């Protein structure tokens, strides 16, 4: 989607959305392709999903399991 198309569904000003998309691009969350005057953004869904799976595994490893009888409170 273009920045303009994304902005149509948001009350946020297009310049703010553009800055956020730039940050997400720099972080590797989205890819940007320039076509003429428009920039099209696409979610890097495989990379994002892999990162979320790794985060979930790290959280599970850090939290004692219910089998140990340890309380997490």
PyMOL Python script that loads the backbone (N, CA, C, O; Angstrom):
from pymol import cmd

cmd.read_pdbstr("""\
ATOM      1  N   UNK A   1       0.837  -1.184   0.000  1.00  0.00           N
ATOM      2  CA  UNK A   1       0.000   0.000   0.000  1.00  0.00           C
ATOM      3  C   UNK A   1       0.879   1.244   0.000  1.00  0.00           C
ATOM      4  O   UNK A   1       2.013   1.227   0.479  1.00  0.00           O
ATOM      5  N   UNK A   2       0.341   2.295  -0.536  1.00  0.00           N
ATOM      6  CA  UNK A   2       1.049   3.573  -0.491  1.00  0.00           C
ATOM      7  C   UNK A   2       0.768   4.265   0.843  1.00  0.00           C
ATOM      8  O   UNK A   2      -0.166   3.901   1.558  1.00  0.00           O
ATOM      9  N   UNK A   3       1.575   5.252   1.161  1.00  0.00           N
ATOM     10  CA  UNK A   3       1.361   6.026   2.379  1.00  0.00           C
ATOM     11  C   UNK A   3      -0.021   6.666   2.353  1.00  0.00           C
ATOM     12  O   UNK A   3      -0.720   6.683   3.366  1.00  0.00           O
ATOM     13  N   UNK A   4      -0.413   7.189   1.203  1.00  0.00           N
ATOM     14  CA  UNK A   4      -1.720   7.822   1.074  1.00  0.00           C
ATOM     15  C   UNK A   4      -2.860   6.854   1.330  1.00  0.00           C
ATOM     16  O   UNK A   4      -3.835   7.199   1.998  1.00  0.00           O
ATOM     17  N   UNK A   5      -2.741   5.635   0.798  1.00  0.00           N
ATOM     18  CA  UNK A   5      -3.780   4.629   1.002  1.00  0.00           C
ATOM     19  C   UNK A   5      -3.870   4.230   2.474  1.00  0.00           C
ATOM     20  O   UNK A   5      -4.964   4.026   3.000  1.00  0.00           O
ATOM     21  N   UNK A   6      -2.737   4.121   3.126  1.00  0.00           N
ATOM     22  CA  UNK A   6      -2.724   3.791   4.553  1.00  0.00           C
ATOM     23  C   UNK A   6      -3.343   4.936   5.349  1.00  0.00           C
ATOM     24  O   UNK A   6      -4.103   4.700   6.288  1.00  0.00           O
ATOM     25  N   UNK A   7      -3.024   6.170   4.978  1.00  0.00           N
ATOM     26  CA  UNK A   7      -3.527   7.347   5.685  1.00  0.00           C
ATOM     27  C   UNK A   7      -5.038   7.502   5.561  1.00  0.00           C
ATOM     28  O   UNK A   7      -5.676   8.064   6.451  1.00  0.00           O
ATOM     29  N   UNK A   8      -5.619   7.010   4.465  1.00  0.00           N
ATOM     30  CA  UNK A   8      -7.067   7.133   4.276  1.00  0.00           C
ATOM     31  C   UNK A   8      -7.851   6.463   5.397  1.00  0.00           C
ATOM     32  O   UNK A   8      -8.944   6.914   5.742  1.00  0.00           O
ATOM     33  N   UNK A   9      -7.313   5.405   5.963  1.00  0.00           N
ATOM     34  CA  UNK A   9      -8.019   4.689   7.020  1.00  0.00           C
ATOM     35  C   UNK A   9      -7.602   5.098   8.416  1.00  0.00           C
ATOM     36  O   UNK A   9      -7.894   4.392   9.381  1.00  0.00           O
ATOM     37  N   UNK A  10      -6.928   6.217   8.537  1.00  0.00           N
ATOM     38  CA  UNK A  10      -6.413   6.639   9.840  1.00  0.00           C
ATOM     39  C   UNK A  10      -6.662   8.129  10.066  1.00  0.00           C
ATOM     40  O   UNK A  10      -6.603   8.922   9.126  1.00  0.00           O
ATOM     41  N   UNK A  11      -6.940   8.505  11.312  1.00  0.00           N
ATOM     42  CA  UNK A  11      -7.083   9.932  11.614  1.00  0.00           C
ATOM     43  C   UNK A  11      -5.727  10.649  11.723  1.00  0.00           C
ATOM     44  O   UNK A  11      -5.673  11.871  11.863  1.00  0.00           O
ATOM     45  N   UNK A  12      -4.659   9.890  11.658  1.00  0.00           N
ATOM     46  CA  UNK A  12      -3.313  10.443  11.802  1.00  0.00           C
ATOM     47  C   UNK A  12      -2.879  11.097  10.489  1.00  0.00           C
ATOM     48  O   UNK A  12      -3.185  10.594   9.407  1.00  0.00           O
ATOM     49  N   UNK A  13      -2.165  12.219  10.591  1.00  0.00           N
ATOM     50  CA  UNK A  13      -1.708  12.955   9.408  1.00  0.00           C
ATOM     51  C   UNK A  13      -0.741  12.101   8.603  1.00  0.00           C
ATOM     52  O   UNK A  13       0.046  11.339   9.164  1.00  0.00           O
ATOM     53  N   UNK A  14      -0.806  12.234   7.295  1.00  0.00           N
ATOM     54  CA  UNK A  14       0.009  11.424   6.382  1.00  0.00           C
ATOM     55  C   UNK A  14       1.502  11.581   6.666  1.00  0.00           C
ATOM     56  O   UNK A  14       2.252  10.621   6.491  1.00  0.00           O
ATOM     57  N   UNK A  15       1.956  12.750   7.096  1.00  0.00           N
ATOM     58  CA  UNK A  15       3.386  12.944   7.372  1.00  0.00           C
ATOM     59  C   UNK A  15       3.835  12.103   8.564  1.00  0.00           C
ATOM     60  O   UNK A  15       4.955  11.594   8.579  1.00  0.00           O
ATOM     61  N   UNK A  16       2.974  11.959   9.549  1.00  0.00           N
ATOM     62  CA  UNK A  16       3.298  11.133  10.723  1.00  0.00           C
ATOM     63  C   UNK A  16       3.359   9.664  10.311  1.00  0.00           C
ATOM     64  O   UNK A  16       4.264   8.939  10.725  1.00  0.00           O
ATOM     65  N   UNK A  17       2.409   9.229   9.507  1.00  0.00           N
ATOM     66  CA  UNK A  17       2.407   7.852   9.033  1.00  0.00           C
ATOM     67  C   UNK A  17       3.661   7.576   8.205  1.00  0.00           C
ATOM     68  O   UNK A  17       4.264   6.510   8.325  1.00  0.00           O
ATOM     69  N   UNK A  18       4.046   8.520   7.379  1.00  0.00           N
ATOM     70  CA  UNK A  18       5.243   8.368   6.562  1.00  0.00           C
ATOM     71  C   UNK A  18       6.482   8.200   7.437  1.00  0.00           C
ATOM     72  O   UNK A  18       7.328   7.350   7.159  1.00  0.00           O
ATOM     73  N   UNK A  19       6.592   9.005   8.486  1.00  0.00           N
ATOM     74  CA  UNK A  19       7.747   8.888   9.394  1.00  0.00           C
ATOM     75  C   UNK A  19       7.756   7.538  10.094  1.00  0.00           C
ATOM     76  O   UNK A  19       8.811   6.921  10.241  1.00  0.00           O
ATOM     77  N   UNK A  20       6.579   7.073  10.528  1.00  0.00           N
ATOM     78  CA  UNK A  20       6.496   5.771  11.196  1.00  0.00           C
ATOM     79  C   UNK A  20       6.869   4.643  10.237  1.00  0.00           C
ATOM     80  O   UNK A  20       7.560   3.700  10.624  1.00  0.00           O
ATOM     81  N   UNK A  21       6.419   4.735   8.999  1.00  0.00           N
ATOM     82  CA  UNK A  21       6.775   3.710   8.022  1.00  0.00           C
ATOM     83  C   UNK A  21       8.274   3.701   7.746  1.00  0.00           C
ATOM     84  O   UNK A  21       8.858   2.638   7.532  1.00  0.00           O
ATOM     85  N   UNK A  22       8.894   4.861   7.749  1.00  0.00           N
ATOM     86  CA  UNK A  22      10.346   4.935   7.574  1.00  0.00           C
ATOM     87  C   UNK A  22      11.052   4.225   8.727  1.00  0.00           C
ATOM     88  O   UNK A  22      12.014   3.488   8.509  1.00  0.00           O
ATOM     89  N   UNK A  23      10.576   4.444   9.948  1.00  0.00           N
ATOM     90  CA  UNK A  23      11.165   3.758  11.106  1.00  0.00           C
ATOM     91  C   UNK A  23      10.970   2.246  11.007  1.00  0.00           C
ATOM     92  O   UNK A  23      11.886   1.477  11.300  1.00  0.00           O
ATOM     93  N   UNK A  24       9.777   1.825  10.595  1.00  0.00           N
ATOM     94  CA  UNK A  24       9.510   0.393  10.438  1.00  0.00           C
ATOM     95  C   UNK A  24      10.364  -0.208   9.324  1.00  0.00           C
ATOM     96  O   UNK A  24      10.811  -1.350   9.430  1.00  0.00           O
ATOM     97  N   UNK A  25      10.590   0.558   8.259  1.00  0.00           N
ATOM     98  CA  UNK A  25      11.469   0.093   7.182  1.00  0.00           C
ATOM     99  C   UNK A  25      12.893  -0.069   7.694  1.00  0.00           C
ATOM    100  O   UNK A  25      13.537  -1.086   7.438  1.00  0.00           O
ATOM    101  N   UNK A  26      13.380   0.928   8.414  1.00  0.00           N
ATOM    102  CA  UNK A  26      14.737   0.873   8.950  1.00  0.00           C
ATOM    103  C   UNK A  26      14.918  -0.275   9.938  1.00  0.00           C
ATOM    104  O   UNK A  26      16.017  -0.813  10.075  1.00  0.00           O
ATOM    105  N   UNK A  27      13.840  -0.652  10.626  1.00  0.00           N
ATOM    106  CA  UNK A  27      13.882  -1.752  11.586  1.00  0.00           C
ATOM    107  C   UNK A  27      13.694  -3.112  10.914  1.00  0.00           C
ATOM    108  O   UNK A  27      13.816  -4.147  11.569  1.00  0.00           O
ATOM    109  N   UNK A  28      13.396  -3.117   9.608  1.00  0.00           N
ATOM    110  CA  UNK A  28      13.230  -4.369   8.890  1.00  0.00           C
ATOM    111  C   UNK A  28      11.847  -4.983   8.989  1.00  0.00           C
ATOM    112  O   UNK A  28      11.656  -6.145   8.630  1.00  0.00           O
ATOM    113  N   UNK A  29      10.879  -4.215   9.471  1.00  0.00           N
ATOM    114  CA  UNK A  29       9.508  -4.720   9.628  1.00  0.00           C
ATOM    115  C   UNK A  29       8.732  -4.629   8.312  1.00  0.00           C
ATOM    116  O   UNK A  29       7.917  -5.499   8.004  1.00  0.00           O
ATOM    117  N   UNK A  30       8.988  -3.580   7.545  1.00  0.00           N
ATOM    118  CA  UNK A  30       8.341  -3.420   6.243  1.00  0.00           C
ATOM    119  C   UNK A  30       9.412  -3.199   5.182  1.00  0.00           C
ATOM    120  O   UNK A  30      10.540  -2.809   5.483  1.00  0.00           O
ATOM    121  N   UNK A  31       9.030  -3.460   3.927  1.00  0.00           N
ATOM    122  CA  UNK A  31       9.874  -3.151   2.779  1.00  0.00           C
ATOM    123  C   UNK A  31       9.224  -2.017   2.012  1.00  0.00           C
ATOM    124  O   UNK A  31       8.001  -1.879   2.014  1.00  0.00           O
ATOM    125  N   UNK A  32      10.030  -1.214   1.362  1.00  0.00           N
ATOM    126  CA  UNK A  32       9.513  -0.088   0.578  1.00  0.00           C
ATOM    127  C   UNK A  32      10.012  -0.195  -0.851  1.00  0.00           C
ATOM    128  O   UNK A  32      11.198  -0.420  -1.090  1.00  0.00           O
ATOM    129  N   UNK A  33       9.094  -0.032  -1.803  1.00  0.00           N
ATOM    130  CA  UNK A  33       9.433  -0.022  -3.218  1.00  0.00           C
ATOM    131  C   UNK A  33       8.924   1.274  -3.827  1.00  0.00           C
ATOM    132  O   UNK A  33       7.734   1.579  -3.754  1.00  0.00           O
ATOM    133  N   UNK A  34       9.842   2.043  -4.435  1.00  0.00           N
ATOM    134  CA  UNK A  34       9.441   3.287  -5.090  1.00  0.00           C
ATOM    135  C   UNK A  34       9.038   2.974  -6.522  1.00  0.00           C
ATOM    136  O   UNK A  34       9.764   2.316  -7.267  1.00  0.00           O
ATOM    137  N   UNK A  35       7.848   3.467  -6.886  1.00  0.00           N
ATOM    138  CA  UNK A  35       7.341   3.343  -8.251  1.00  0.00           C
ATOM    139  C   UNK A  35       6.919   4.740  -8.693  1.00  0.00           C
ATOM    140  O   UNK A  35       5.821   5.204  -8.383  1.00  0.00           O
ATOM    141  N   UNK A  36       7.805   5.389  -9.416  1.00  0.00           N
ATOM    142  CA  UNK A  36       7.543   6.769  -9.806  1.00  0.00           C
ATOM    143  C   UNK A  36       7.563   7.662  -8.577  1.00  0.00           C
ATOM    144  O   UNK A  36       8.544   7.688  -7.834  1.00  0.00           O
ATOM    145  N   UNK A  37       6.475   8.394  -8.367  1.00  0.00           N
ATOM    146  CA  UNK A  37       6.394   9.299  -7.220  1.00  0.00           C
ATOM    147  C   UNK A  37       5.846   8.612  -5.972  1.00  0.00           C
ATOM    148  O   UNK A  37       5.892   9.186  -4.884  1.00  0.00           O
ATOM    149  N   UNK A  38       5.333   7.405  -6.113  1.00  0.00           N
ATOM    150  CA  UNK A  38       4.715   6.691  -4.996  1.00  0.00           C
ATOM    151  C   UNK A  38       5.688   5.694  -4.378  1.00  0.00           C
ATOM    152  O   UNK A  38       6.524   5.114  -5.072  1.00  0.00           O
ATOM    153  N   UNK A  39       5.571   5.503  -3.073  1.00  0.00           N
ATOM    154  CA  UNK A  39       6.325   4.472  -2.371  1.00  0.00           C
ATOM    155  C   UNK A  39       5.304   3.465  -1.847  1.00  0.00           C
ATOM    156  O   UNK A  39       4.358   3.828  -1.147  1.00  0.00           O
ATOM    157  N   UNK A  40       5.507   2.209  -2.192  1.00  0.00           N
ATOM    158  CA  UNK A  40       4.622   1.132  -1.755  1.00  0.00           C
ATOM    159  C   UNK A  40       5.292   0.378  -0.620  1.00  0.00           C
ATOM    160  O   UNK A  40       6.454  -0.017  -0.720  1.00  0.00           O
ATOM    161  N   UNK A  41       4.552   0.183   0.453  1.00  0.00           N
ATOM    162  CA  UNK A  41       5.066  -0.523   1.621  1.00  0.00           C
ATOM    163  C   UNK A  41       4.415  -1.897   1.725  1.00  0.00           C
ATOM    164  O   UNK A  41       3.232  -2.073   1.434  1.00  0.00           O
ATOM    165  N   UNK A  42       5.222  -2.860   2.149  1.00  0.00           N
ATOM    166  CA  UNK A  42       4.767  -4.235   2.295  1.00  0.00           C
ATOM    167  C   UNK A  42       5.346  -4.800   3.598  1.00  0.00           C
ATOM    168  O   UNK A  42       6.531  -4.632   3.889  1.00  0.00           O
ATOM    169  N   UNK A  43       4.500  -5.463   4.363  1.00  0.00           N
ATOM    170  CA  UNK A  43       4.930  -6.088   5.611  1.00  0.00           C
ATOM    171  C   UNK A  43       5.839  -7.267   5.306  1.00  0.00           C
ATOM    172  O   UNK A  43       5.528  -8.082   4.436  1.00  0.00           O
ATOM    173  N   UNK A  44       6.934  -7.365   5.996  1.00  0.00           N
ATOM    174  CA  UNK A  44       7.837  -8.519   5.865  1.00  0.00           C
ATOM    175  C   UNK A  44       7.327  -9.593   6.821  1.00  0.00           C
ATOM    176  O   UNK A  44       7.945  -9.875   7.847  1.00  0.00           O
ATOM    177  N   UNK A  45       6.189 -10.185   6.465  1.00  0.00           N
ATOM    178  CA  UNK A  45       5.457 -11.054   7.384  1.00  0.00           C
ATOM    179  C   UNK A  45       6.261 -12.273   7.830  1.00  0.00           C
ATOM    180  O   UNK A  45       6.135 -12.673   8.987  1.00  0.00           O
ATOM    181  N   UNK A  46       7.060 -12.868   6.995  1.00  0.00           N
ATOM    182  CA  UNK A  46       7.842 -14.038   7.419  1.00  0.00           C
ATOM    183  C   UNK A  46       8.862 -13.661   8.478  1.00  0.00           C
ATOM    184  O   UNK A  46       9.030 -14.378   9.465  1.00  0.00           O
ATOM    185  N   UNK A  47       9.542 -12.545   8.281  1.00  0.00           N
ATOM    186  CA  UNK A  47      10.537 -12.101   9.247  1.00  0.00           C
ATOM    187  C   UNK A  47       9.884 -11.693  10.564  1.00  0.00           C
ATOM    188  O   UNK A  47      10.400 -11.992  11.640  1.00  0.00           O
ATOM    189  N   UNK A  48       8.746 -11.007  10.470  1.00  0.00           N
ATOM    190  CA  UNK A  48       8.025 -10.588  11.674  1.00  0.00           C
ATOM    191  C   UNK A  48       7.526 -11.818  12.442  1.00  0.00           C
ATOM    192  O   UNK A  48       7.648 -11.878  13.666  1.00  0.00           O
ATOM    193  N   UNK A  49       6.968 -12.793  11.728  1.00  0.00           N
ATOM    194  CA  UNK A  49       6.472 -14.007  12.373  1.00  0.00           C
ATOM    195  C   UNK A  49       7.610 -14.769  13.042  1.00  0.00           C
ATOM    196  O   UNK A  49       7.441 -15.272  14.153  1.00  0.00           O
ATOM    197  N   UNK A  50       8.759 -14.863  12.391  1.00  0.00           N
ATOM    198  CA  UNK A  50       9.910 -15.550  12.986  1.00  0.00           C
ATOM    199  C   UNK A  50      10.383 -14.831  14.246  1.00  0.00           C
ATOM    200  O   UNK A  50      10.741 -15.476  15.232  1.00  0.00           O
ATOM    201  N   UNK A  51      10.386 -13.522  14.218  1.00  0.00           N
ATOM    202  CA  UNK A  51      10.789 -12.744  15.397  1.00  0.00           C
ATOM    203  C   UNK A  51       9.809 -12.957  16.543  1.00  0.00           C
ATOM    204  O   UNK A  51      10.221 -13.117  17.692  1.00  0.00           O
ATOM    205  N   UNK A  52       8.517 -12.961  16.238  1.00  0.00           N
ATOM    206  CA  UNK A  52       7.512 -13.189  17.289  1.00  0.00           C
ATOM    207  C   UNK A  52       7.625 -14.592  17.877  1.00  0.00           C
ATOM    208  O   UNK A  52       7.465 -14.773  19.084  1.00  0.00           O
ATOM    209  N   UNK A  53       7.905 -15.603  17.018  1.00  0.00           N
ATOM    210  CA  UNK A  53       8.083 -16.964  17.533  1.00  0.00           C
ATOM    211  C   UNK A  53       9.300 -17.037  18.459  1.00  0.00           C
ATOM    212  O   UNK A  53       9.244 -17.671  19.513  1.00  0.00           O
ATOM    213  N   UNK A  54      10.392 -16.390  18.067  1.00  0.00           N
ATOM    214  CA  UNK A  54      11.596 -16.386  18.897  1.00  0.00           C
ATOM    215  C   UNK A  54      11.339 -15.671  20.218  1.00  0.00           C
ATOM    216  O   UNK A  54      11.821 -16.109  21.263  1.00  0.00           O
ATOM    217  N   UNK A  55      10.592 -14.587  20.182  1.00  0.00           N
ATOM    218  CA  UNK A  55      10.248 -13.858  21.403  1.00  0.00           C
ATOM    219  C   UNK A  55       9.391 -14.725  22.317  1.00  0.00           C
ATOM    220  O   UNK A  55       9.621 -14.769  23.526  1.00  0.00           O
ATOM    221  N   UNK A  56       8.406 -15.414  21.750  1.00  0.00           N
ATOM    222  CA  UNK A  56       7.544 -16.298  22.548  1.00  0.00           C
ATOM    223  C   UNK A  56       8.364 -17.417  23.182  1.00  0.00           C
ATOM    224  O   UNK A  56       8.143 -17.761  24.343  1.00  0.00           O
ATOM    225  N   UNK A  57       9.303 -17.985  22.437  1.00  0.00           N
ATOM    226  CA  UNK A  57      10.155 -19.043  22.980  1.00  0.00           C
ATOM    227  C   UNK A  57      11.029 -18.518  24.114  1.00  0.00           C
ATOM    228  O   UNK A  57      11.238 -19.208  25.112  1.00  0.00           O
ATOM    229  N   UNK A  58      11.534 -17.309  23.964  1.00  0.00           N
ATOM    230  CA  UNK A  58      12.365 -16.720  25.016  1.00  0.00           C
ATOM    231  C   UNK A  58      11.557 -16.466  26.275  1.00  0.00           C
ATOM    232  O   UNK A  58      12.046 -16.695  27.381  1.00  0.00           O
ATOM    233  N   UNK A  59      10.321 -15.996  26.120  1.00  0.00           N
ATOM    234  CA  UNK A  59       9.450 -15.759  27.275  1.00  0.00           C
ATOM    235  C   UNK A  59       9.138 -17.082  27.963  1.00  0.00           C
ATOM    236  O   UNK A  59       9.196 -17.167  29.189  1.00  0.00           O
ATOM    237  N   UNK A  60       8.809 -18.109  27.194  1.00  0.00           N
ATOM    238  CA  UNK A  60       8.515 -19.415  27.776  1.00  0.00           C
ATOM    239  C   UNK A  60       9.715 -19.973  28.516  1.00  0.00           C
ATOM    240  O   UNK A  60       9.557 -20.581  29.574  1.00  0.00           O
ATOM    241  N   UNK A  61      10.910 -19.778  27.980  1.00  0.00           N
ATOM    242  CA  UNK A  61      12.126 -20.266  28.621  1.00  0.00           C
ATOM    243  C   UNK A  61      12.424 -19.511  29.916  1.00  0.00           C
ATOM    244  O   UNK A  61      13.016 -20.072  30.839  1.00  0.00           O
ATOM    245  N   UNK A  62      12.023 -18.257  29.988  1.00  0.00           N
ATOM    246  CA  UNK A  62      12.315 -17.431  31.155  1.00  0.00           C
ATOM    247  C   UNK A  62      11.316 -17.617  32.288  1.00  0.00           C
ATOM    248  O   UNK A  62      11.617 -17.306  33.440  1.00  0.00           O
ATOM    249  N   UNK A  63      10.122 -18.126  31.963  1.00  0.00           N
ATOM    250  CA  UNK A  63       9.067 -18.274  32.964  1.00  0.00           C
ATOM    251  C   UNK A  63       9.023 -19.722  33.404  1.00  0.00           C
ATOM    252  O   UNK A  63       8.926 -20.617  32.564  1.00  0.00           O
ATOM    253  N   UNK A  64       9.092 -19.977  34.718  1.00  0.00           N
ATOM    254  CA  UNK A  64       9.030 -21.366  35.193  1.00  0.00           C
ATOM    255  C   UNK A  64       7.720 -22.020  34.747  1.00  0.00           C
ATOM    256  O   UNK A  64       6.665 -21.385  34.733  1.00  0.00           O
ATOM    257  N   UNK A  65       7.808 -23.277  34.391  1.00  0.00           N
ATOM    258  CA  UNK A  65       6.609 -23.968  33.942  1.00  0.00           C
ATOM    259  C   UNK A  65       5.731 -24.328  35.129  1.00  0.00           C
ATOM    260  O   UNK A  65       6.197 -24.347  36.269  1.00  0.00           O
ATOM    261  N   UNK A  66       4.474 -24.611  34.867  1.00  0.00           N
ATOM    262  CA  UNK A  66       3.524 -24.989  35.933  1.00  0.00           C
ATOM    263  C   UNK A  66       3.902 -26.335  36.530  1.00  0.00           C
ATOM    264  O   UNK A  66       3.506 -26.623  37.659  1.00  0.00           O
ATOM    265  N   UNK A  67       4.652 -27.171  35.820  1.00  0.00           N
ATOM    266  CA  UNK A  67       5.040 -28.491  36.290  1.00  0.00           C
ATOM    267  C   UNK A  67       6.019 -28.441  37.458  1.00  0.00           C
ATOM    268  O   UNK A  67       6.107 -29.401  38.223  1.00  0.00           O
ATOM    269  N   UNK A  68       6.754 -27.344  37.611  1.00  0.00           N
ATOM    270  CA  UNK A  68       7.787 -27.280  38.648  1.00  0.00           C
ATOM    271  C   UNK A  68       7.208 -26.940  40.014  1.00  0.00           C
ATOM    272  O   UNK A  68       7.889 -27.079  41.031  1.00  0.00           O
ATOM    273  N   UNK A  69       5.978 -26.502  40.043  1.00  0.00           N
ATOM    274  CA  UNK A  69       5.376 -26.130  41.313  1.00  0.00           C
ATOM    275  C   UNK A  69       5.813 -24.758  41.791  1.00  0.00           C
ATOM    276  O   UNK A  69       5.439 -24.335  42.885  1.00  0.00           O
ATOM    277  N   UNK A  70       6.600 -24.057  40.987  1.00  0.00           N
ATOM    278  CA  UNK A  70       7.046 -22.706  41.367  1.00  0.00           C
ATOM    279  C   UNK A  70       5.964 -21.711  41.016  1.00  0.00           C
ATOM    280  O   UNK A  70       5.327 -21.819  39.968  1.00  0.00           O
ATOM    281  N   UNK A  71       5.761 -20.772  41.864  1.00  0.00           N
ATOM    282  CA  UNK A  71       4.755 -19.747  41.625  1.00  0.00           C
ATOM    283  C   UNK A  71       5.382 -18.626  40.831  1.00  0.00           C
ATOM    284  O   UNK A  71       6.542 -18.278  41.053  1.00  0.00           O
ATOM    285  N   UNK A  72       4.621 -18.048  39.897  1.00  0.00           N
ATOM    286  CA  UNK A  72       5.079 -16.894  39.136  1.00  0.00           C
ATOM    287  C   UNK A  72       4.514 -15.606  39.677  1.00  0.00           C
ATOM    288  O   UNK A  72       4.665 -14.556  39.053  1.00  0.00           O
ATOM    289  N   UNK A  73       3.850 -15.660  40.851  1.00  0.00           N
ATOM    290  CA  UNK A  73       3.265 -14.461  41.448  1.00  0.00           C
ATOM    291  C   UNK A  73       4.289 -13.650  42.194  1.00  0.00           C
ATOM    292  O   UNK A  73       3.959 -12.606  42.756  1.00  0.00           O
TER     293      UNK A  73
END
""", "prot")
cmd.dss("prot")
cmd.show_as("cartoon", "prot")
cmd.util.cbc("prot")
cmd.orient("prot")
